[in-house]
């Protein structure tokens, strides 16, 4: 069965090429709270992870991995945080929201 990354607009799938580039694929956590955090992080409306849903390593920070053994594993509690979302899916920080409100008030 082919393995594709479930992240929004990510085109990575398990192949010889991605393996040679060091890209690994990781199952969604079985813990429901952490699984929900992953589902929210990928910003796909209505997405619910299944047993076959995976995220590629490009969506995690280097510190999220345990590379001490032969198998690359995610550390406990790691959540995906590296994405390249289009503008309409970007989240504004509180500071940006405040400055936008200031601008709107001036108009």
C-alpha positions in Angstrom: 0.0 0.0 0.0 1.5 3.4 -0.9 2.2 5.8 1.9 1.6 9.5 1.4 2.0 12.5 3.8 -1.4 13.7 5.1 -0.3 17.3 5.5 -1.9 20.0 3.4 -0.1 20.5 0.1 2.7 18.1 0.9 3.6 15.9 -2.0 5.9 13.5 -0.2 5.3 9.8 -0.5 7.4 6.8 0.6 9.8 6.0 -2.2 13.4 5.2 -2.8 14.0 9.0 -3.5 12.4 10.2 -0.2 14.2 7.4 1.7 17.6 8.5 0.3 16.8 12.1 1.3 16.2 10.9 4.9 12.5 11.5 4.9 10.7 9.2 7.2 6.9 8.7 7.7 5.2 8.5 11.1 1.8 7.2 12.2 -0.6 9.4 14.0 -0.5 8.8 17.8 -2.9 6.5 19.4 -3.4 8.9 22.3 -6.6 10.8 21.4 -5.5 14.1 22.7 -2.2 14.1 20.9 -3.8 12.7 17.8 -6.3 15.7 17.8 -3.3 18.1 18.1 -1.8 16.6 15.0 -5.1 16.7 13.1 -5.5 20.4 14.0 -1.9 21.2 13.2 -2.2 20.1 9.5 -5.2 22.4 9.0 -7.2 20.2 6.7 -10.9 20.9 7.2 -12.8 17.8 8.4 -9.7 15.6 8.4 -9.8 12.6 10.7 -6.8 10.4 10.9 -7.1 6.7 10.1 -4.8 3.8 10.8 -3.1 4.4 7.5 -2.6 8.2 7.9 1.0 9.3 8.1 3.0 12.5 8.3 6.5 12.9 6.9 9.5 14.0 8.9 9.6 17.4 7.1 6.8 18.6 9.4 8.8 18.1 12.6 11.7 20.0 14.1 15.0 18.2 14.4 14.7 18.1 18.2 11.4 16.1 17.8 13.4 13.0 16.7 15.2 10.2 18.6 17.9 9.1 16.3 19.9 7.0 18.8 18.9 3.6 17.4 18.6 2.2 13.9 15.0 3.4 13.6 14.2 7.1 13.5 11.4 7.7 16.1 9.5 10.7 17.2 10.0 11.7 20.8 7.0 11.3 23.1 4.6 14.2 22.8 6.1 15.6 19.6 3.7 17.6 17.5 4.1 18.7 13.8 5.0 22.4 13.6 6.8 22.9 10.3 4.5 23.7 7.4 4.3 25.9 4.3 0.7 26.9 4.3 -0.8 29.3 1.7 -1.8 32.7 3.0 -5.4 31.9 3.7 -4.4 29.1 6.1 -1.7 31.2 7.9 -2.5 31.9 11.5 -2.0 35.4 12.7 -0.1 36.1 15.9 -1.8 38.1 18.6 0.5 41.1 17.7 -0.6 40.9 14.0 -4.3 40.7 15.0 -3.9 43.8 17.2 -2.2 45.8 14.5 -4.9 44.8 12.0 -7.6 46.0 14.4 -5.8 49.3 14.9 -5.7 49.7 11.1 -9.4 48.9 10.7 -10.2 51.5 13.4 -8.3 54.2 11.6 -10.3 53.6 8.3 
